[in-house]
Amino acid sequence: MKVVILDTYYPRFLKSFYAEHAGLSHASSQEQTQALLKAAFGTSDFYSRHLNSLGVDAHDLVANCVPLQKMWATENDVSFSAWALRLPHRTFRLPVIGAQLAALPGLMEVAIAQIRSLKPDVLYCQDLSFFPGEVLKDLKSDVRLIVGQIACPLPPESFLKGYDLILTSFPHFVSRLRALGVASAYFRIGFDTRVLDLLGKVQRDIGASFVGGISRHHGKAVPLLEYLATNTPIEFFGYGAKTLPRSSAIRKRHHGEVWGLDMYRALARSRIALNRHIDVAENNANNMRLYEATGVGSLLITDRKDNLGEIFEVGKEVVAYSSQEEAAELIRYYLDHPEEAAAIARAGQARTLREHTYRHRMEELVPVLERHLGARRP
C-alpha cells in the first residue's frame, strides 16, 4: 500500500523557518522536505515514519510551502500557472479559502502533479480546505482512496463531499459528517517519542505555562488566560499575542512565538502545562496539547471534558478544571506541592508513552485504510 500524506504548515512558521535557514530555498526539494520534517512542526513525519516501519510506502507533501514546491516544479518540469487550474477534463478557479492557496498561484497544480507522479493507493489529506471537492473528484481517476483528517472547524460542505473517508479526533463530528453522506470515523491524535530524543535533557525552569495560539477560534479562552495572568505566575508562549490590547496581562508575560522543537522545549521546561481546547471542540477533549504536554513529562492541567476520562485518569495522570477560578487554584496548589505535581506528571507521561504515541495510532490506522481500500476494489 502506498500512501501520500498531504499537509499544510502555518505560513508564519514557514516564513520564520526559511528566514532562519538562509539558502535552504535553493536546496533540492528532498533536502527542503527533510529539513522541514526535522523541525518537528505539527505532525511532521510522525505518520509516514511509523507507516513505513509497518510496511507501508508513505510519502510526505508540504503542499503550501512555496520555496519547496517551486523547487519540485523546477526539478520535474512543472510550471506554475496563473490563477486557473488546468486538469485533463476541466478547468477550475482557485477558491479563497484554507491555506491561502488562492494567493499562491500554482501550488495546487504542483500538489496534483506530485500526487499523480507518486500514484498512491491512498491520498491522506491533513488539511481539508486545500482541495475543492471537484478537484478531489478528478483525482479519483489516479487515487483509489481519498482520506481526510480534521481537528478544526469544518470547511464548506463542497470541500467535504470529495472524500471517501474523513477521520476526526472530534467525536461529535463523526455523526455530523455521516449526516452529510460522508463516511467518517473517530481517530485520536498522539505524541511521537522521537521528540524526546531530539530535545535531550531539558531543565524545568518554568513553573507554569500556556503554550498555544490566540485566535478567533480560541475566543472563549482569552478571558481565562487573562484571569490566570492576573492571579497566577503563569508564563505564555505562542502566536497571536499582538492581537490583544496593550494593557493585556497576557502580553506582559508573553515570550513570543515558538514552533516545532522550540514549542516542545517550552512545554518540557514547564513543570505545569495549561491546556484549553478551541471552541469547536465543544465538550470533547481532543487536541494535540493533551499528548504533547504529557509526552514531554509536564503536569497537564486541562479543561474538563466529557471524554477526558477515556484518554487519561483524571486526578492521577492529568488534572482538570471547570472554571477559571479552579484553574488558578490548581496552578497555585501544584506549584506549592511540586512532589505531588511531579508524580502526576510521571503517570501522565507513562500513559501517553504506553497508549498514545503515533506508533500506536499508525497501528490503528493501517487496518482502517486496508479495509476501506478492500471495499473499493473493482
Secondary structure as GFF3:
##gff-version 3
##sequence-region A 1 378
A	DSSP	beta_strand	2	7	.	.	.	ID=ss1
A	DSSP	alpha_helix	11	20	.	.	.	ID=ss2
A	DSSP	three_ten_helix	24	26	.	.	.	ID=ss3
A	DSSP	alpha_helix	29	38	.	.	.	ID=ss4
A	DSSP	alpha_helix	46	53	.	.	.	ID=ss5
A	DSSP	beta_strand	57	62	.	.	.	ID=ss6
A	DSSP	alpha_helix	66	75	.	.	.	ID=ss7
A	DSSP	beta_strand	84	86	.	.	.	ID=ss8
A	DSSP	beta_strand	91	93	.	.	.	ID=ss9
A	DSSP	three_ten_helix	101	103	.	.	.	ID=ss10
A	DSSP	alpha_helix	107	118	.	.	.	ID=ss11
A	DSSP	beta_strand	122	125	.	.	.	ID=ss12
A	DSSP	alpha_helix	133	139	.	.	.	ID=ss13
A	DSSP	beta_strand	145	150	.	.	.	ID=ss14
A	DSSP	alpha_helix	157	160	.	.	.	ID=ss15
A	DSSP	beta_strand	165	168	.	.	.	ID=ss16
A	DSSP	alpha_helix	171	179	.	.	.	ID=ss17
A	DSSP	beta_strand	184	186	.	.	.	ID=ss18
A	DSSP	alpha_helix	194	199	.	.	.	ID=ss19
A	DSSP	beta_strand	206	211	.	.	.	ID=ss20
A	DSSP	three_ten_helix	216	218	.	.	.	ID=ss21
A	DSSP	alpha_helix	221	231	.	.	.	ID=ss22
A	DSSP	beta_strand	235	237	.	.	.	ID=ss23
A	DSSP	three_ten_helix	241	243	.	.	.	ID=ss24
A	DSSP	alpha_helix	249	252	.	.	.	ID=ss25
A	DSSP	alpha_helix	261	269	.	.	.	ID=ss26
A	DSSP	beta_strand	270	275	.	.	.	ID=ss27
A	DSSP	three_ten_helix	279	281	.	.	.	ID=ss28
A	DSSP	alpha_helix	288	295	.	.	.	ID=ss29
A	DSSP	beta_strand	299	303	.	.	.	ID=ss30
A	DSSP	alpha_helix	308	311	.	.	.	ID=ss31
A	DSSP	beta_strand	319	321	.	.	.	ID=ss32
A	DSSP	alpha_helix	324	336	.	.	.	ID=ss33
A	DSSP	alpha_helix	338	355	.	.	.	ID=ss34
A	DSSP	alpha_helix	358	375	.	.	.	ID=ss35
###
